[in-house]
Amino acid sequence: MLKDKRIYEITSYLDHIRSNKVSPHDAYVYIKSYFYDKHDVSIYNIVYLYPFLYDIIFLTKTYLSKLGFYYDGYYDTIPVTALRYVTEANYILDIKRLVVEVAEIDTVAVNTNLPRIVHSILGTETLKQHSYFTFNSGIKKIIERLRSQKLFEGYDFDEAKYIVTRYYTHDDTSLAKDVEAIREAYNRIFQPYRVMYDLATKQPVQI
């Protein structure tokens, strides 16, 4: 989403960048939107309750995009240098809900140590002239470093997701204190603004 609230799909946005119809400095909100239902059992409650916990690849690519990186590879990035917000908009089909969480990308980056991780791996070089292999392997290292951090009261991203899934999907009530600790850490790290809509009535619903 640009500052004037126009929304572009990535391919269209890049076409407008190349034709100078928009500037990377116009980009303001990076939105990821996807559809889920109860058949996605391993991630269902994650994307519903803790969406930023689920997709750290998206968080990493968004932060690198804000830094101005553009690379059309497996870990693609786009230049969105004025970016302020990152948004997860997940459609939960079987209960007809749209769950939206918005966070400030700078807050997320600082609280997950992304600036330090990126600098330690990529250094001060832009990598824009580097090979496909070099760029994508660099991003992969950033993602793995981010994933391995014990940010959620002693748990890393994968461990926290496993605990939340065990608690909500498999009714493992012995993990109640762990889930509460993860929830508090999640809210402290991402500081998300959260809203949920009923897709049938198209009205916000109480969370």
C-alpha positions as CSV (number, residue, x, y, z in Angstrom):
1,M,0.0,0.0,0.0
2,L,1.3,3.4,-1.0
3,K,1.0,6.6,1.1
4,D,-2.0,7.6,-1.0
5,K,-3.7,4.3,0.0
6,R,-3.5,2.7,-3.4
7,I,-2.8,-1.0,-3.1
8,Y,-0.7,-2.9,-5.7
9,E,0.1,-6.6,-6.1
10,I,3.9,-7.1,-6.2
11,T,4.2,-7.6,-10.0
12,S,2.1,-4.5,-10.7
13,Y,4.1,-2.5,-8.2
14,L,7.4,-3.4,-9.7
15,D,6.1,-2.5,-13.2
16,H,5.1,0.9,-11.9
17,I,8.6,1.3,-10.3
18,R,10.3,0.5,-13.5
19,S,8.2,3.0,-15.5
20,N,8.7,5.6,-12.8
21,K,5.0,5.9,-12.1
22,V,5.6,5.3,-8.4
23,S,8.7,5.6,-6.2
24,P,10.0,3.1,-3.6
25,H,9.6,6.1,-1.2
26,D,5.9,6.0,-1.7
27,A,5.5,2.5,-0.2
28,Y,4.0,2.6,3.3
29,V,2.4,-0.7,4.2
30,Y,3.5,-4.2,3.2
31,I,0.5,-6.6,3.3
32,K,0.6,-10.3,3.2
33,S,-2.8,-12.0,2.7
34,Y,-3.6,-15.7,2.6
35,F,-6.5,-18.2,3.0
36,Y,-6.6,-20.9,5.7
37,D,-9.0,-23.4,7.0
38,K,-9.2,-26.2,9.6
39,H,-7.5,-28.6,7.2
40,D,-4.3,-26.6,7.8
41,V,-4.1,-28.3,11.2
42,S,-0.4,-27.7,11.8
43,I,-0.6,-24.0,11.4
44,Y,-4.3,-23.2,11.9
45,N,-4.2,-21.7,15.4
46,I,-0.8,-20.0,14.7
47,V,-2.1,-17.9,11.8
48,Y,-5.3,-17.2,13.7
49,L,-3.8,-16.2,17.0
50,Y,-0.1,-15.4,16.4
51,P,0.3,-14.6,12.7
52,F,3.7,-12.9,12.9
53,L,5.0,-16.0,14.7
54,Y,4.3,-18.2,11.7
55,D,6.1,-16.6,8.8
56,I,9.6,-15.3,9.6
57,I,10.5,-15.5,5.9
58,F,8.0,-12.8,5.3
59,L,9.3,-10.7,8.1
60,T,12.9,-11.1,6.9
61,K,12.0,-10.2,3.3
62,T,10.0,-7.3,4.4
63,Y,12.8,-5.8,6.4
64,L,15.3,-6.3,3.6
65,S,12.9,-4.7,1.2
66,K,12.7,-1.7,3.5
67,L,16.5,-1.4,3.3
68,G,16.1,-1.1,-0.4
69,F,17.1,-4.5,-1.6
70,Y,15.6,-5.8,-4.8
71,Y,16.1,-9.3,-5.9
72,D,14.0,-11.6,-8.0
73,G,15.0,-15.0,-6.7
74,Y,13.7,-17.6,-4.3
75,Y,13.8,-15.2,-1.4
76,D,12.5,-12.2,-3.5
77,T,12.7,-8.7,-2.1
78,I,11.3,-5.5,-3.5
79,P,12.3,-1.8,-2.8
80,V,9.9,-0.2,-0.3
81,T,12.2,2.2,1.4
82,A,9.6,4.4,3.2
83,L,7.9,1.3,4.6
84,R,6.4,1.8,8.1
85,Y,4.0,-1.1,8.7
86,V,3.9,-4.8,8.0
87,T,0.5,-6.5,7.9
88,E,-0.8,-10.0,8.1
89,A,-4.4,-10.4,6.8
90,N,-5.4,-14.0,7.1
91,Y,-8.8,-15.4,6.0
92,I,-10.0,-18.2,8.2
93,L,-12.5,-19.7,5.9
94,D,-14.3,-22.3,8.0
95,I,-15.3,-19.8,10.7
96,K,-15.7,-16.9,8.2
97,R,-13.2,-14.6,9.9
98,L,-10.6,-12.1,8.5
99,V,-7.9,-11.6,11.1
100,V,-5.6,-8.6,10.6
101,E,-2.5,-7.7,12.6
102,V,-0.5,-4.6,11.9
103,A,3.0,-3.9,13.4
104,E,5.6,-1.2,12.9
105,I,8.4,-2.8,10.9
106,D,11.1,-0.9,12.8
107,T,9.8,-2.0,16.1
108,V,9.7,-5.6,14.9
109,A,13.2,-5.4,13.5
110,V,14.7,-4.0,16.7
111,N,12.9,-6.4,19.0
112,T,13.9,-9.4,16.9
113,N,17.5,-8.2,16.4
114,L,17.2,-8.1,12.6
115,P,19.5,-5.1,12.1
116,R,22.3,-6.8,14.0
117,I,21.7,-10.1,12.3
118,V,21.6,-8.6,8.8
119,H,24.7,-6.5,9.3
120,S,26.7,-9.5,10.7
121,I,25.8,-11.6,7.7
122,L,25.5,-9.2,4.8
123,G,28.0,-6.7,6.1
124,T,27.9,-3.2,4.5
125,E,27.7,-4.4,0.9
126,T,24.5,-4.0,-1.0
127,L,24.7,-7.4,-2.6
128,K,22.7,-6.0,-5.5
129,Q,25.5,-7.0,-7.9
130,H,26.0,-10.4,-6.3
131,S,25.0,-13.7,-7.8
132,Y,21.7,-15.5,-7.2
133,F,23.4,-18.0,-5.0
134,T,25.2,-15.4,-2.8
135,F,22.1,-13.3,-2.2
136,N,19.7,-16.2,-1.5
137,S,22.2,-18.0,0.7
138,G,22.7,-14.8,2.7
139,I,19.0,-14.4,3.3
140,K,18.7,-18.1,4.3
141,K,21.4,-17.5,6.9
142,I,19.5,-14.5,8.2
143,I,16.3,-16.5,8.5
144,E,18.0,-19.3,10.3
145,R,19.7,-16.9,12.8
146,L,16.4,-15.2,13.4
147,R,14.6,-18.6,13.8
148,S,17.1,-19.9,16.4
149,Q,16.8,-17.0,18.8
150,K,15.1,-17.8,22.1
151,L,12.9,-14.7,22.0
152,F,9.7,-16.3,23.5
153,E,10.6,-16.8,27.2
154,G,13.3,-19.3,26.4
155,Y,11.7,-20.7,23.2
156,D,12.7,-20.1,19.6
157,F,10.1,-19.5,16.8
158,D,9.7,-23.2,16.0
159,E,9.4,-24.3,19.7
160,A,6.9,-21.5,20.4
161,K,4.8,-22.6,17.4
162,Y,4.9,-26.2,18.5
163,I,3.8,-25.3,22.1
164,V,0.9,-23.2,20.8
165,T,-0.2,-25.9,18.5
166,R,0.0,-28.6,21.2
167,Y,-2.1,-26.4,23.5
168,Y,-4.8,-25.2,21.1
169,T,-5.0,-28.1,18.6
170,H,-4.3,-31.0,20.8
171,D,-5.7,-29.7,24.1
172,D,-2.5,-30.1,26.1
173,T,-3.5,-28.0,29.1
174,S,-0.1,-28.7,30.8
175,L,1.3,-26.0,28.5
176,A,-1.0,-23.2,29.7
177,K,1.7,-21.3,31.5
178,D,4.1,-21.6,28.6
179,V,1.4,-20.4,26.2
180,E,0.7,-17.4,28.4
181,A,4.4,-16.6,28.5
182,I,4.7,-16.9,24.7
183,R,1.6,-14.6,24.3
184,E,3.2,-11.9,26.5
185,A,6.5,-12.2,24.6
186,Y,4.7,-12.1,21.3
187,N,2.8,-8.9,22.2
188,R,6.0,-7.3,23.6
189,I,8.0,-8.1,20.5
190,F,5.5,-7.3,17.8
191,Q,3.2,-4.8,19.6
192,P,0.5,-5.6,17.0
193,Y,-2.7,-3.8,16.4
194,R,-5.3,-6.6,15.9
195,V,-8.7,-6.5,14.4
196,M,-11.1,-9.3,13.3
197,Y,-14.0,-9.1,10.9
198,D,-17.0,-11.4,10.3
199,L,-16.9,-12.1,6.6
200,A,-20.6,-12.8,6.5
201,T,-21.7,-9.5,8.1
202,K,-18.6,-7.5,7.0
203,Q,-18.4,-6.1,10.5
204,P,-15.7,-6.1,13.1
205,V,-16.2,-8.7,15.9
206,Q,-15.0,-8.8,19.5
207,I,-11.7,-10.5,19.9
